[in-house]
Amino acid sequence: GDTHSSWAFEVSKGLKEYNAKTGTGAVAVEFGTPSISSSNADERYPTDSVKLAEKVLMAPQLNPHLKYANLRDHGYLILTLTPEQAVAEWYYVDKLNAPSNGQTLAQRYVVKNGATKLVQ
């Protein structure tokens, strides 16, 4: 769904049985998609504060199952599903207030069929 932020999780029932390096204990993967024009954290807070918040959220001791978070950039997620795998690609646009073709692939994860491990 449209969370106005980008996320990639290895979902686990609990962190005690989850191994962040191997993905053991994960039961699913979850992807969050940014907004193209709706406000994100970058419209409410200074960019440096948002970047710090991302680092805190991504701290392995706090959220070892959170593999990617971007609370500030605008764009979209392409999720390509095949019988072999799922591929998630986050693209960010370069302008919000004027027409533009500018965009950047910022992050990509692959999940093999039957797996719960995110692979870059």
Contacts in CASP RR format, 6 or more apart in sequence:
PFRMAT RR
TARGET T0000
AUTHOR 0000-0000-0000
METHOD contacts of the structure
MODEL  1
GDTHSSWAFEVSKGLKEYNAKTGTGAVAVEFGTPSISSSNADERYPTDSV
KLAEKVLMAPQLNPHLKYANLRDHGYLILTLTPEQAVAEWYYVDKLNAPS
NGQTLAQRYVVKNGATKLVQ
1 32 0 8 1.000
1 33 0 8 1.000
2 33 0 8 1.000
2 35 0 8 1.000
2 38 0 8 1.000
3 32 0 8 1.000
3 33 0 8 1.000
3 34 0 8 1.000
4 34 0 8 1.000
4 35 0 8 1.000
4 38 0 8 1.000
4 39 0 8 1.000
4 40 0 8 1.000
4 41 0 8 1.000
5 32 0 8 1.000
5 34 0 8 1.000
5 40 0 8 1.000
5 41 0 8 1.000
5 69 0 8 1.000
5 70 0 8 1.000
5 71 0 8 1.000
6 32 0 8 1.000
6 33 0 8 1.000
6 34 0 8 1.000
6 68 0 8 1.000
6 69 0 8 1.000
6 70 0 8 1.000
6 71 0 8 1.000
6 73 0 8 1.000
6 77 0 8 1.000
6 90 0 8 1.000
6 106 0 8 1.000
6 107 0 8 1.000
7 30 0 8 1.000
7 31 0 8 1.000
7 32 0 8 1.000
7 66 0 8 1.000
7 68 0 8 1.000
7 69 0 8 1.000
8 29 0 8 1.000
8 30 0 8 1.000
8 31 0 8 1.000
8 32 0 8 1.000
8 66 0 8 1.000
8 67 0 8 1.000
8 68 0 8 1.000
8 69 0 8 1.000
8 88 0 8 1.000
8 107 0 8 1.000
8 109 0 8 1.000
8 118 0 8 1.000
9 29 0 8 1.000
9 30 0 8 1.000
9 31 0 8 1.000
9 65 0 8 1.000
9 66 0 8 1.000
9 67 0 8 1.000
10 18 0 8 1.000
10 20 0 8 1.000
10 23 0 8 1.000
10 26 0 8 1.000
10 29 0 8 1.000
10 65 0 8 1.000
10 67 0 8 1.000
10 116 0 8 1.000
10 117 0 8 1.000
10 118 0 8 1.000
11 26 0 8 1.000
11 27 0 8 1.000
11 28 0 8 1.000
11 29 0 8 1.000
11 30 0 8 1.000
11 65 0 8 1.000
11 116 0 8 1.000
12 18 0 8 1.000
12 25 0 8 1.000
12 26 0 8 1.000
12 27 0 8 1.000
12 65 0 8 1.000
13 25 0 8 1.000
13 27 0 8 1.000
15 64 0 8 1.000
15 65 0 8 1.000
17 24 0 8 1.000
17 25 0 8 1.000
18 24 0 8 1.000
18 25 0 8 1.000
18 26 0 8 1.000
18 64 0 8 1.000
18 65 0 8 1.000
19 25 0 8 1.000
20 60 0 8 1.000
20 64 0 8 1.000
20 65 0 8 1.000
22 117 0 8 1.000
23 116 0 8 1.000
23 117 0 8 1.000
25 116 0 8 1.000
26 65 0 8 1.000
26 116 0 8 1.000
26 117 0 8 1.000
27 116 0 8 1.000
28 116 0 8 1.000
29 86 0 8 1.000
29 109 0 8 1.000
29 111 0 8 1.000
29 116 0 8 1.000
29 118 0 8 1.000
31 77 0 8 1.000
31 79 0 8 1.000
31 88 0 8 1.000
31 109 0 8 1.000
32 77 0 8 1.000
33 76 0 8 1.000
33 77 0 8 1.000
33 90 0 8 1.000
34 40 0 8 1.000
34 70 0 8 1.000
34 73 0 8 1.000
34 74 0 8 1.000
34 75 0 8 1.000
34 76 0 8 1.000
34 77 0 8 1.000
34 90 0 8 1.000
34 92 0 8 1.000
35 74 0 8 1.000
35 75 0 8 1.000
36 74 0 8 1.000
36 75 0 8 1.000
36 76 0 8 1.000
36 93 0 8 1.000
36 96 0 8 1.000
37 74 0 8 1.000
37 96 0 8 1.000
40 71 0 8 1.000
40 72 0 8 1.000
40 73 0 8 1.000
40 74 0 8 1.000
41 50 0 8 1.000
41 53 0 8 1.000
41 71 0 8 1.000
41 72 0 8 1.000
42 50 0 8 1.000
42 71 0 8 1.000
42 72 0 8 1.000
42 73 0 8 1.000
45 53 0 8 1.000
47 72 0 8 1.000
50 71 0 8 1.000
50 72 0 8 1.000
51 72 0 8 1.000
53 71 0 8 1.000
54 69 0 8 1.000
54 70 0 8 1.000
54 71 0 8 1.000
54 72 0 8 1.000
56 62 0 8 1.000
57 63 0 8 1.000
57 66 0 8 1.000
57 69 0 8 1.000
57 71 0 8 1.000
58 66 0 8 1.000
58 68 0 8 1.000
58 69 0 8 1.000
67 109 0 8 1.000
67 118 0 8 1.000
68 90 0 8 1.000
68 107 0 8 1.000
68 109 0 8 1.000
68 118 0 8 1.000
70 90 0 8 1.000
70 92 0 8 1.000
70 106 0 8 1.000
70 107 0 8 1.000
73 92 0 8 1.000
73 106 0 8 1.000
74 92 0 8 1.000
74 93 0 8 1.000
74 96 0 8 1.000
75 90 0 8 1.000
75 91 0 8 1.000
75 92 0 8 1.000
75 93 0 8 1.000
75 103 0 8 1.000
76 90 0 8 1.000
76 91 0 8 1.000
77 88 0 8 1.000
77 89 0 8 1.000
77 90 0 8 1.000
77 91 0 8 1.000
78 87 0 8 1.000
78 88 0 8 1.000
78 89 0 8 1.000
78 91 0 8 1.000
79 86 0 8 1.000
79 87 0 8 1.000
79 88 0 8 1.000
79 89 0 8 1.000
80 86 0 8 1.000
80 87 0 8 1.000
80 89 0 8 1.000
83 113 0 8 1.000
84 112 0 8 1.000
84 113 0 8 1.000
85 110 0 8 1.000
85 111 0 8 1.000
85 112 0 8 1.000
85 113 0 8 1.000
86 110 0 8 1.000
86 111 0 8 1.000
87 108 0 8 1.000
87 109 0 8 1.000
87 110 0 8 1.000
88 107 0 8 1.000
88 108 0 8 1.000
88 109 0 8 1.000
88 110 0 8 1.000
88 111 0 8 1.000
89 105 0 8 1.000
89 107 0 8 1.000
89 108 0 8 1.000
90 105 0 8 1.000
90 106 0 8 1.000
90 107 0 8 1.000
90 108 0 8 1.000
91 103 0 8 1.000
91 104 0 8 1.000
91 105 0 8 1.000
91 106 0 8 1.000
92 103 0 8 1.000
92 104 0 8 1.000
92 106 0 8 1.000
93 100 0 8 1.000
93 102 0 8 1.000
93 103 0 8 1.000
94 100 0 8 1.000
94 102 0 8 1.000
94 103 0 8 1.000
94 104 0 8 1.000
95 102 0 8 1.000
107 120 0 8 1.000
108 120 0 8 1.000
109 118 0 8 1.000
109 119 0 8 1.000
109 120 0 8 1.000
110 118 0 8 1.000
110 119 0 8 1.000
110 120 0 8 1.000
111 117 0 8 1.000
111 118 0 8 1.000
111 119 0 8 1.000
112 119 0 8 1.000
END
